[in-house]
């Protein structure tokens, strides 16, 4: 990609709309559930699975369950999407509040 095409691609990338959200990870074998939030919901599953595969995920109980039961026993689901708010502070506060509500509803652990 050269010149103008590259500039156009970079501009389009910068203008893309980022959508935050709340997600759930479930272990089918054990019934354990974890709920988390992330400012860019489209990228979090890749990040989670990478850290779990590498054995570097900071949530030890999730990592131990992953090792015990294997990747095939885990599912990922987006529970809620949150469009970009007026500021990142209000969006982050909304995400935390919604994730907390989902944790209570699903009796889930935090990620």
C-alpha positions as CSV (number, residue, x, y, z in Angstrom):
1,X,0.0,0.0,0.0
2,X,1.5,3.3,-1.0
3,X,0.9,7.0,-0.7
4,X,-2.7,8.1,-0.8
5,X,-4.2,4.6,-0.3
6,X,-2.2,4.2,2.8
7,X,-3.2,7.6,4.2
8,X,-6.9,6.7,3.5
9,X,-6.6,3.4,5.3
10,X,-5.0,5.1,8.3
11,X,-7.7,7.8,8.4
12,X,-10.4,5.2,8.2
13,X,-8.8,3.2,11.0
14,X,-8.7,6.3,13.2
15,X,-12.3,7.2,12.5
16,X,-13.7,3.8,13.3
17,X,-16.3,3.6,16.1
18,X,-15.1,1.7,19.2
19,X,-17.8,0.0,21.1
20,X,-17.3,-1.1,24.7
21,X,-19.2,-3.8,26.4
22,X,-19.7,-6.4,29.0
23,X,-18.9,-10.1,28.4
24,X,-19.1,-13.5,30.0
25,X,-16.7,-16.4,29.9
26,X,-18.1,-19.8,30.9
27,X,-16.5,-23.1,31.6
28,X,-19.0,-25.7,30.4
29,X,-17.3,-28.5,32.3
30,X,-17.3,-26.9,35.8
31,X,-20.1,-24.4,35.5
32,X,-17.9,-21.5,36.6
33,X,-18.6,-18.1,35.2
34,X,-16.6,-14.9,34.9
35,X,-17.9,-11.5,33.8
36,X,-15.8,-8.6,32.7
37,X,-16.0,-5.3,30.8
38,X,-13.7,-3.8,28.1
39,X,-13.6,-0.5,26.2
40,X,-13.3,-2.3,22.9
41,X,-15.6,-5.4,23.1
42,X,-14.5,-6.6,19.6
43,X,-10.9,-7.3,20.7
44,X,-11.2,-8.7,24.2
45,X,-11.8,-12.4,23.4
46,X,-8.6,-12.5,21.4
47,X,-6.7,-10.9,24.2
48,X,-8.2,-13.3,26.8
49,X,-7.6,-16.4,24.9
50,X,-4.0,-15.4,24.2
51,X,-3.2,-14.8,27.9
52,X,-4.9,-18.0,28.9
53,X,-3.0,-20.0,26.2
54,X,0.3,-18.4,27.3
55,X,-0.5,-19.0,31.0
56,X,-0.1,-15.3,31.8
57,X,-3.7,-14.4,32.7
58,X,-3.7,-12.5,36.0
59,X,-7.0,-14.1,37.3
60,X,-5.5,-17.3,38.8
61,X,-8.8,-19.2,39.3
62,X,-9.7,-18.7,35.6
63,X,-6.2,-19.8,34.5
64,X,-6.4,-22.9,36.7
65,X,-9.8,-23.8,35.3
66,X,-8.5,-23.3,31.8
67,X,-5.6,-25.6,32.5
68,X,-7.7,-28.2,34.2
69,X,-10.5,-28.4,31.6
70,X,-8.9,-27.2,28.4
71,X,-9.8,-24.5,25.9
72,X,-12.6,-26.5,24.3
73,X,-14.7,-26.3,27.5
74,X,-14.8,-22.4,27.4
75,X,-17.3,-20.1,25.8
76,X,-17.3,-16.4,25.3
77,X,-20.4,-14.3,24.9
78,X,-21.0,-10.5,24.7
79,X,-23.8,-9.6,27.1
80,X,-24.1,-5.9,26.4
81,X,-22.7,-3.3,24.1
82,X,-22.2,0.3,25.1
83,X,-21.7,2.9,22.4
84,X,-19.1,5.6,23.0
85,X,-20.3,8.1,25.5
86,X,-19.4,11.8,25.8
87,X,-16.2,10.9,27.7
88,X,-14.1,7.9,28.3
89,X,-14.6,8.5,32.1
90,X,-18.4,8.2,31.9
91,X,-18.2,5.2,29.5
92,X,-15.8,3.4,31.9
93,X,-18.0,4.1,34.9
94,X,-21.1,2.8,33.0
95,X,-19.1,-0.3,32.0
96,X,-18.1,-1.0,35.6
97,X,-21.7,-0.5,36.8
98,X,-23.2,-2.8,34.2
99,X,-20.5,-5.5,34.7
100,X,-21.2,-5.4,38.5
101,X,-24.9,-5.9,37.8
102,X,-24.3,-8.8,35.5
103,X,-22.0,-10.5,38.0
104,X,-24.7,-10.3,40.6
105,X,-27.3,-11.6,38.2
106,X,-25.2,-14.5,37.0
107,X,-23.4,-15.2,40.3
108,X,-20.1,-14.8,38.4
109,X,-16.6,-13.9,39.3
110,X,-14.8,-10.8,38.0
111,X,-12.2,-10.9,35.3
